[in-house]
Amino acid sequence: EHVSVGEVFRRETATEGSTYGPVFRLLGGKHVPPEIKLELLKIVLAKIKSDTFLLDGFPRNLELLKAWDADMADKFPLKFVLFLDCPNEICRMRIARRAEQGSGRPDDYSVSFLERQRLFETATMKVIDHFYGTKDIVRVDASASNSDAVFQDVDRVFRAYFGPS
């Protein structure tokens, strides 16, 4: 099962009367304490029927990784980290294309991309670096112009870990 953590947070932010929406709106999602993010993920993960799932876009920094390890790792042991490695320019072009197609995501604009790129390089790469040198990270080259080619590579990784679906 696929869980887009960013989508979970965006949905919580947009839902009137949601438990954590006011905190996400007030803090713009960027400075929400890890404990709140984990509580929201617990709610989402409790609804999943499968014991195997992909947390897409999580953790984005070492603080979240430490919080996950302290509170969630026993319940949901990590099988591996999938790192979709893609040059910044290709990412920028893909996001620009997504914005042109009307994604409606406020973070799909050039100013936001520069901030996201900076955060990725200063925070998320520390998480990736933490796992390098362990058996827990699998790097996939995501720079192919054809998204189907990237998907096939990712599918091979999942089949290697979990067998045919």
C-alpha positions in Angstrom: 0.0 0.0 0.0 1.2 3.5 -0.9 1.0 6.3 1.7 2.0 9.7 0.4 2.9 11.5 3.6 2.8 14.9 1.9 -0.7 14.2 0.7 -1.7 13.1 4.2 -0.5 16.4 5.6 -2.1 18.5 2.8 -5.4 16.7 3.3 -5.2 17.3 7.1 -4.4 21.0 6.4 -7.3 21.4 4.1 -10.0 19.6 6.1 -12.1 21.9 8.2 -12.5 20.5 11.7 -9.6 18.1 11.4 -7.6 17.4 14.6 -4.3 18.7 13.4 -5.3 20.9 10.5 -5.1 24.2 12.6 -1.5 23.4 13.6 -0.5 22.6 10.0 -2.2 25.8 8.8 -0.7 28.0 11.6 2.8 26.7 11.1 2.6 26.2 7.3 3.5 22.5 7.7 7.2 23.3 8.0 7.6 23.6 11.7 5.0 21.1 12.9 6.5 19.1 15.8 7.5 15.6 14.9 5.2 14.2 17.6 2.1 15.7 15.8 3.2 14.4 12.4 3.7 10.9 13.9 0.3 11.0 15.6 -1.3 11.8 12.3 0.7 9.0 10.6 -0.5 6.5 13.4 -4.1 7.3 12.5 -3.5 6.7 8.8 -1.4 3.6 9.3 -4.0 2.1 11.7 -6.4 2.1 8.7 -4.1 0.1 6.4 -5.1 -3.5 6.0 -1.7 -4.6 4.8 1.4 -5.2 7.0 3.5 -3.9 4.1 3.4 -0.3 2.9 5.4 2.5 1.4 5.8 5.8 3.3 6.4 8.1 0.4 8.3 11.2 1.4 9.1 10.3 5.0 11.2 11.0 7.0 12.4 14.3 5.6 14.9 15.1 8.3 16.8 13.4 11.1 14.5 14.8 13.8 11.6 12.9 12.2 13.7 9.8 11.8 14.7 9.8 15.5 11.0 10.3 16.5 10.0 7.4 14.3 12.7 5.2 15.7 11.7 6.1 19.3 8.0 5.7 18.8 7.1 3.6 15.7 10.0 1.4 14.7 8.9 -1.5 16.9 5.4 -1.5 15.5 6.5 -0.9 11.9 10.1 -2.2 11.4 11.9 -0.7 8.4 12.4 -3.1 5.5 14.5 -0.6 3.4 14.7 3.0 2.3 14.0 3.7 -1.4 16.0 6.6 -2.7 14.8 8.0 -6.0 17.9 9.9 -7.1 17.3 12.6 -9.7 19.2 15.7 -10.7 17.7 19.0 -9.5 17.1 20.3 -13.0 15.0 17.3 -14.0 13.0 17.6 -10.8 12.4 21.3 -11.5 11.2 20.5 -15.0 8.9 17.8 -13.8 7.4 20.0 -11.1 7.0 22.9 -13.6 5.2 20.5 -16.0 3.0 19.3 -13.1 2.1 23.0 -12.3 1.3 23.7 -15.9 -1.1 20.8 -15.9 -2.9 22.3 -13.0 -1.8 20.3 -10.0 -3.2 22.9 -7.7 -0.3 22.4 -5.3 1.0 25.6 -3.9 4.5 24.2 -3.6 4.7 23.6 -7.4 6.1 27.0 -8.2 9.7 28.1 -8.8 10.2 30.0 -5.5 8.8 27.0 -3.6 11.0 24.6 -5.6 14.1 26.5 -4.6 13.1 26.2 -1.0 12.2 22.6 -1.3 15.6 21.9 -3.1 17.4 23.7 -0.2 15.6 21.7 2.4 16.2 18.4 0.5 20.0 19.2 0.3 20.3 20.4 3.9 17.9 18.0 5.8 16.7 15.1 3.7 20.1 14.2 2.4 21.2 13.8 6.0 18.6 11.0 6.3 19.8 9.4 3.1 23.4 9.7 4.3 22.5 8.1 7.6 21.4 5.0 5.7 24.2 4.8 3.2 26.6 2.0 3.9 23.8 -0.1 5.4 21.6 -2.8 3.7 18.6 -0.6 4.4 18.9 1.8 1.4 18.2 1.1 -2.3 19.1 3.8 -4.8 17.1 4.0 -8.0 18.2 6.4 -10.8 15.0 8.4 -11.4 16.4 10.6 -14.1 14.9 8.7 -17.1 12.6 10.8 -19.2 10.0 8.0 -19.3 8.3 7.6 -15.9 7.4 4.0 -16.9 11.2 3.2 -17.0 11.6 4.5 -13.4 8.5 2.6 -12.3 9.9 -0.6 -13.8 13.1 -0.1 -11.8 11.1 0.5 -8.6 8.9 -2.5 -9.3 12.0 -4.7 -9.6 13.2 -3.5 -6.2 9.8 -4.3 -4.6 9.7 -7.7 -6.2 13.2 -8.4 -4.9 12.1 -7.6 -1.3 8.5 -8.8 -1.3 8.1 -11.2 -4.2 5.6 -10.9 -7.1 2.5 -9.0 -6.2 
